[in-house]
Amino acid sequence: MSLPLPRCRTLLPLLATLAWTSISGRTQPSVPLPAPLGLPAPGPTNDAPYAPQPILPGGVVVPLYPPGSPHLKADRVREAEFYRMSQAAPGRISWITNIHNPSIEVHTVEGGINTGAAVILAAGGGHRTLNVGTESADFVPYFFNYGVNTVILRNRLRADGYDAKVDAVRDALQAIRLVRANAAAWRLDPHRIGIMGFSAGAELASPAAILFDEFDRTNNVPGDPLAGVSSRPDFVGIIYPGPTPFARGATPPIPRNTPPAFITCAGAGDRVHAIWADEYFAAMLDAGIPNVEMHIYGNGRHPGDPLPDGSRMSGGLTHRNGIPFGTWQHRFMDWFGDLGFLQKPGVETRAAQDIAAFLTQPEPRRRPGAGGGPEGARTNRPPGN
């Protein structure tokens, strides 16, 4: 016997409740459940610069700049960060804001599996928030299993009154110098330190790949505790990026020792970010930079975009309902291992060997229109000059 459709619809919630009751044995626990324990929280404030707290157990947190640095806002450096906690997963931080004492949080791996490689993670959030859940914290156990150390960057945000192209990019390059300067203490290989940026975070990783020489020239000054330490990343990950230095027709100079890059994005479903990804890839390809790899997926949207079923596209490592875009991290590890970053510490990587060989070759002939000068050669003039 079949029921009329309206009656079927009214019975569905009841049937679902009965089914769950039969599985769980009851609808409510007989004893109240305890509150979750060990929740991360911002630290206290006092007259000293705010001390950033780890967002994961065991994290070593180091501010990027010493107290009194001219790069910090003296009137705000004592303010506490704000943590937005997940409403569904107790103890999980979704995002952070109000970052005025930028820092790194270092998570090292066991000595027996340690490759010495370290990935600095620059989360996205449109420069309004720092999405350290899906685009930082989730990668700590993932990379651990490959023997890769992780460093969570907490950079300053436009929403808190900073210039992303100046202050946040400075934070990224400073983070690379700081990690490299402490490589011995953290059992890292100083030649395997790179940065991976997501969306707005890729607006830090992509300029770091080409601006390191300029940064080092202007920051290696007497009294700087990191003077003489290179800010050049050994690799970069550019994940569904915001505008790169090559967006909107810009043609900044590309150093010959620009590091290898892994680039990924959804395609037509995230068209604008895919175009920015393609602009970076095209510039690297035109310059002949070795070992630049890009994956543009046919199906996928930008994290946070609405989906037809009423949900929103997820980011970072998430499965994304089984579409291939949700497996980009495996393609990254293929690329990473191919370039030698998963070998034992101290062994020269293929990435370094290929760059060294590239530097001995004549500069490649550029395609017409790729930049200023004859035959499209890029010049050393900054954009607009």
C-alpha positions as CSV (number, residue, x, y, z in Angstrom):
1,M,0.0,0.0,0.0
2,S,1.4,3.4,-0.9
3,L,0.9,6.7,1.0
4,P,0.0,10.0,-0.6
5,L,3.2,12.1,-1.3
6,P,2.4,14.8,1.3
7,R,1.9,12.2,4.1
8,C,5.2,10.5,3.0
9,R,7.0,13.8,3.4
10,T,5.6,14.4,6.9
11,L,6.7,10.9,8.0
12,L,10.3,11.2,6.7
13,P,11.6,13.2,9.7
14,L,9.9,10.8,12.2
15,L,11.4,7.8,10.4
16,A,14.8,9.3,10.4
17,T,14.5,10.0,14.2
18,L,13.3,6.4,14.8
19,A,16.2,5.1,12.7
20,W,18.8,7.1,14.7
21,T,17.2,6.0,18.0
22,S,17.5,2.4,17.0
23,I,21.2,2.9,16.2
24,S,22.1,4.9,19.2
25,G,19.7,3.3,21.6
26,R,18.4,6.6,22.9
27,T,17.8,10.2,21.7
28,Q,19.3,11.9,24.8
29,P,22.2,10.7,27.0
30,S,21.2,9.7,30.5
31,V,24.1,11.7,32.0
32,P,25.0,15.2,30.7
33,L,28.0,15.2,28.5
34,P,31.1,17.1,29.7
35,A,32.3,20.3,28.1
36,P,35.2,19.9,25.6
37,L,38.6,20.4,27.1
38,G,41.9,21.9,26.0
39,L,40.4,24.5,23.8
40,P,43.0,27.0,22.3
41,A,42.4,30.6,23.3
42,P,44.1,34.0,22.8
43,G,46.7,34.9,25.5
44,P,46.4,37.6,28.1
45,T,47.3,41.2,27.5
46,N,49.6,43.5,29.5
47,D,52.1,46.3,28.9
48,A,54.3,44.1,26.8
49,P,53.7,43.2,23.1
50,Y,51.0,40.6,22.8
51,A,52.4,37.0,23.0
52,P,50.7,34.9,20.2
53,Q,49.5,31.5,21.5
54,P,49.8,28.2,19.5
55,I,46.7,27.1,17.7
56,L,47.8,23.5,17.8
57,P,49.5,21.5,20.7
58,G,53.2,21.7,20.7
59,G,53.6,24.7,18.4
60,V,56.6,26.9,19.0
61,V,55.5,30.5,18.4
62,V,58.1,33.1,17.5
63,P,57.2,36.7,16.7
64,L,58.5,37.9,13.4
65,Y,59.9,41.2,14.7
66,P,61.6,42.1,18.0
67,P,59.8,44.4,20.4
68,G,60.1,48.0,19.4
69,S,60.6,47.2,15.7
70,P,59.7,50.1,13.4
71,H,57.7,47.6,11.4
72,L,55.1,47.2,14.2
73,K,52.4,49.6,15.3
74,A,53.4,50.6,18.8
75,D,49.9,51.7,19.6
76,R,48.4,48.3,18.7
77,V,51.0,45.7,19.3
78,R,49.7,44.9,22.8
79,E,46.2,44.0,21.5
80,A,45.1,40.3,21.7
81,E,44.3,38.3,18.6
82,F,40.7,37.2,18.0
83,Y,39.9,33.5,17.4
84,R,36.8,32.5,15.6
85,M,36.0,29.0,16.9
86,S,34.1,26.4,14.9
87,Q,30.6,25.9,16.1
88,A,30.5,22.2,15.1
89,A,34.0,21.0,16.0
90,P,35.0,22.0,19.5
91,G,38.6,23.3,19.8
92,R,39.0,24.0,16.1
93,I,39.9,27.5,15.1
94,S,38.3,28.6,11.9
95,W,40.0,31.9,11.5
96,I,42.0,34.6,13.3
97,T,41.9,38.4,13.1
98,N,43.4,41.4,14.9
99,I,47.0,40.3,14.3
100,H,49.3,43.1,15.3
101,N,52.3,41.1,16.5
102,P,52.7,38.8,13.5
103,S,54.4,35.4,14.1
104,I,55.2,31.9,13.0
105,E,54.1,28.7,14.7
106,V,56.6,25.8,14.1
107,H,55.6,22.2,14.1
108,T,58.6,19.8,13.6
109,V,58.5,16.0,12.9
110,E,60.1,12.9,14.3
111,G,63.9,12.6,13.7
112,G,63.6,9.3,12.0
113,I,61.4,10.5,9.2
114,N,62.5,14.2,9.1
115,T,63.3,15.3,5.6
116,G,64.5,18.7,6.8
117,A,61.9,20.3,4.5
118,A,59.7,23.0,5.9
119,V,56.5,24.5,4.4
120,I,55.4,27.9,5.6
121,L,51.7,28.1,5.3
122,A,50.0,31.4,4.3
123,A,46.3,31.1,4.8
124,G,43.6,32.9,2.8
125,G,40.6,34.9,3.9
126,G,40.5,37.9,1.5
127,H,42.8,39.9,3.7
128,R,39.9,40.1,6.1
129,T,40.5,37.0,8.2
130,L,43.2,34.4,8.3
131,N,41.7,31.0,7.6
132,V,44.1,28.9,9.7
133,G,41.8,25.9,10.0
134,T,41.5,24.5,6.6
135,E,44.5,26.3,5.1
136,S,47.1,25.8,7.9
137,A,46.3,23.6,10.9
138,D,45.0,20.7,8.8
139,F,48.3,20.5,7.0
140,V,50.4,19.8,10.1
141,P,49.5,16.1,10.4
142,Y,49.3,15.7,6.6
143,F,52.8,16.9,6.0
144,F,54.0,15.1,9.2
145,N,53.4,11.8,7.6
146,Y,55.8,12.7,4.7
147,G,58.5,13.9,7.1
148,V,57.8,17.6,6.2
149,N,57.9,20.2,8.9
150,T,55.2,22.9,8.9
151,V,55.2,26.6,9.9
152,I,51.9,28.5,10.3
153,L,52.3,32.1,9.4
154,R,50.1,34.7,11.1
155,N,50.5,37.8,8.9
156,R,48.9,41.1,9.3
157,L,45.6,41.8,7.5
158,R,44.1,44.6,5.5
159,A,41.0,44.5,7.7
160,D,43.2,45.5,10.6
161,G,44.6,48.5,8.9
162,Y,47.6,47.1,7.0
163,D,48.7,47.2,3.4
164,A,48.6,43.6,2.1
165,K,51.1,44.3,-0.7
166,V,53.6,45.9,1.8
167,D,53.0,44.6,5.3
168,A,51.8,41.1,4.6
169,V,54.4,40.5,1.9
170,R,57.0,41.7,4.3
171,D,55.7,39.3,6.9
172,A,56.1,36.4,4.5
173,L,59.6,37.2,3.5
174,Q,60.6,37.9,7.1
175,A,59.1,34.5,8.0
176,I,61.4,32.7,5.4
177,R,64.4,34.5,6.9
178,L,63.4,33.7,10.5
179,V,62.9,30.0,9.7
180,R,66.2,29.7,7.8
181,A,68.0,31.5,10.6
182,N,66.8,28.9,13.1
183,A,67.1,25.9,10.8
184,A,69.8,24.2,13.0
185,A,67.7,24.5,16.2
186,W,64.6,23.1,14.5
187,R,66.6,20.4,12.6
188,L,65.7,21.8,9.2
189,D,67.6,21.8,6.0
190,P,68.2,25.5,5.2
191,H,68.0,24.7,1.4
192,R,64.5,23.2,1.7
193,I,62.4,26.1,3.1
194,G,59.5,27.3,1.0
195,I,56.1,28.9,1.3
196,M,52.6,27.8,0.2
197,G,49.8,30.4,-0.1
198,F,46.1,29.9,-0.4
199,S,43.9,32.5,-2.2
200,A,44.9,35.8,-0.5
201,G,47.8,33.9,1.0
202,A,49.1,33.2,-2.5
203,E,49.3,37.0,-2.8
204,L,52.2,36.6,-0.3
205,A,53.8,33.5,-1.7
206,S,53.9,34.6,-5.4
207,P,55.7,38.0,-4.7
208,A,58.0,36.2,-2.3
209,A,59.2,34.1,-5.2
210,I,60.5,37.2,-7.1
211,L,61.1,39.9,-4.6
212,F,63.6,38.2,-2.3
213,D,66.7,40.0,-3.6
214,E,65.1,43.4,-3.2
215,F,63.9,42.5,0.3
216,D,67.4,41.3,1.4
217,R,69.1,44.4,0.0
218,T,66.8,46.8,1.9
219,N,66.7,44.8,5.1
220,N,70.2,43.5,5.6
221,V,71.2,46.5,7.7
222,P,73.4,46.9,10.8
223,G,71.6,45.8,13.9
224,D,69.2,43.5,12.1
225,P,69.5,40.1,13.9
226,L,68.7,38.4,10.6
227,A,71.1,40.4,8.4
228,G,72.8,38.1,5.9
229,V,70.1,35.5,6.0
230,S,68.4,34.9,2.6
231,S,64.6,35.4,2.2
232,R,64.6,33.4,-1.0
233,P,62.1,30.5,-0.8
234,D,63.4,27.2,-2.2
235,F,59.9,26.4,-3.6
236,V,56.5,28.0,-3.7
237,G,53.0,26.7,-3.7
238,I,50.3,28.9,-5.3
239,I,46.9,27.5,-4.4
240,Y,43.8,29.0,-6.0
241,P,45.6,32.4,-6.0
242,G,44.5,36.0,-5.7
243,P,46.3,38.4,-8.0
244,T,50.0,37.7,-8.5
245,P,52.6,40.2,-9.4
246,F,51.8,39.5,-13.1
247,A,48.1,40.3,-12.9
248,R,46.5,42.9,-15.1
249,G,49.3,43.0,-17.6
250,A,52.1,43.8,-15.1
251,T,55.6,42.7,-16.1
252,P,57.9,42.8,-13.1
253,P,61.5,41.5,-13.5
254,I,61.9,37.8,-12.8
255,P,65.1,36.7,-11.2
256,R,67.0,34.0,-12.9
257,N,67.0,32.0,-9.7
258,T,63.3,32.3,-9.1
259,P,62.3,29.1,-7.2
260,P,60.2,26.3,-8.7
261,A,56.4,26.6,-8.3
262,F,53.4,24.4,-7.9
263,I,50.2,26.1,-9.0
264,T,46.6,24.7,-8.8
265,C,43.1,26.1,-9.1
266,A,39.6,25.1,-10.3
267,G,38.9,26.2,-13.9
268,A,35.8,27.9,-15.3
269,G,34.0,27.6,-12.0
270,D,36.7,29.8,-10.4
271,R,37.6,31.7,-13.6
272,V,39.2,34.8,-12.1
273,H,41.5,32.9,-9.8
274,A,42.3,30.5,-12.6
275,I,43.3,33.4,-14.8
276,W,45.6,34.7,-12.0
277,A,47.1,31.2,-11.7
278,D,47.6,31.1,-15.5
279,E,49.3,34.5,-15.6
280,Y,51.9,33.4,-13.1
281,F,52.5,30.2,-15.0
282,A,52.8,31.9,-18.3
283,A,55.3,34.4,-16.9
284,M,57.5,31.6,-15.4
285,L,57.2,29.6,-18.6
286,D,58.2,32.6,-20.7
287,A,61.2,33.2,-18.5
288,G,62.2,29.5,-18.7
289,I,62.2,29.0,-14.9
290,P,62.6,25.2,-14.3
291,N,60.1,22.9,-12.6
292,V,57.0,25.0,-12.7
293,E,53.9,22.8,-12.7
294,M,50.2,23.8,-12.9
295,H,47.0,21.9,-12.5
296,I,43.7,23.6,-13.5
297,Y,40.7,21.3,-12.7
298,G,37.6,21.3,-14.8
299,N,35.2,21.0,-11.9
300,G,35.4,23.1,-8.8
301,R,34.7,26.5,-7.2
302,H,36.6,28.9,-5.0
303,P,36.4,28.0,-1.3
304,G,33.3,29.7,0.2
305,D,31.4,29.9,-3.1
306,P,27.8,28.6,-3.0
307,L,27.1,25.2,-4.6
308,P,23.8,24.0,-6.2
309,D,22.9,21.8,-3.2
310,G,22.9,24.9,-0.9
311,S,26.3,24.1,0.7
312,R,29.6,26.0,0.0
313,M,32.8,24.9,-1.6
314,S,35.4,23.9,0.9
315,G,39.1,24.7,0.8
316,G,42.5,23.3,1.8
317,L,42.7,19.5,2.1
318,T,39.0,18.8,2.1
319,H,37.6,16.0,-0.1
320,R,35.2,18.3,-2.0
321,N,32.7,15.6,-2.6
322,G,35.1,13.4,-4.5
323,I,35.9,15.7,-7.4
324,P,39.5,15.5,-8.7
325,F,40.2,19.1,-7.4
326,G,40.0,17.6,-3.9
327,T,43.2,15.6,-4.6
328,W,45.5,18.4,-5.6
329,Q,47.6,17.8,-2.5
330,H,48.7,14.4,-3.9
331,R,49.8,16.1,-7.1
332,F,51.8,18.5,-5.0
333,M,53.6,15.7,-3.1
334,D,54.4,14.0,-6.5
335,W,56.0,17.3,-7.6
336,F,57.7,17.8,-4.3
337,G,59.2,14.4,-4.2
338,D,60.3,14.5,-7.8
339,L,62.3,17.7,-7.0
340,G,64.2,15.9,-4.2
341,F,62.6,17.6,-1.2
342,L,61.7,14.3,0.4
343,Q,65.2,12.9,0.5
344,K,67.3,12.9,3.7
345,P,68.5,16.3,4.9
346,G,71.7,17.6,3.5
347,V,71.3,15.9,0.1
348,E,71.2,18.5,-2.7
349,T,67.8,18.6,-4.2
350,R,67.1,18.2,-7.9
351,A,65.4,21.6,-7.7
352,A,68.7,23.2,-6.6
353,Q,70.6,21.3,-9.3
354,D,68.2,22.4,-12.0
355,I,68.4,26.1,-11.0
356,A,72.2,25.9,-10.9
357,A,72.3,24.5,-14.4
358,F,69.7,27.0,-15.6
359,L,71.9,29.9,-14.4
360,T,74.8,28.7,-16.7
361,Q,72.6,28.8,-19.8
362,P,71.9,31.9,-22.0
363,E,68.8,33.8,-21.1
364,P,65.9,32.4,-23.1
365,R,64.4,34.3,-25.9
366,R,61.1,35.8,-24.8
367,R,57.9,35.7,-26.8
368,P,56.8,39.0,-28.3
369,G,54.7,41.1,-26.0
370,A,55.8,39.4,-22.8
371,G,57.4,42.5,-21.5
372,G,59.2,45.7,-22.3
373,G,62.3,46.0,-24.5
374,P,63.2,44.3,-27.8
375,E,61.5,41.0,-28.6
376,G,59.4,41.2,-25.5
377,A,62.4,40.9,-23.1
378,R,61.5,41.9,-19.5
379,T,63.3,44.9,-18.2
380,N,64.4,45.8,-14.7
381,R,62.1,48.7,-14.6
382,P,59.3,48.5,-12.0
383,P,55.8,48.5,-13.4
384,G,54.6,52.0,-14.3
385,N,58.1,53.5,-14.8
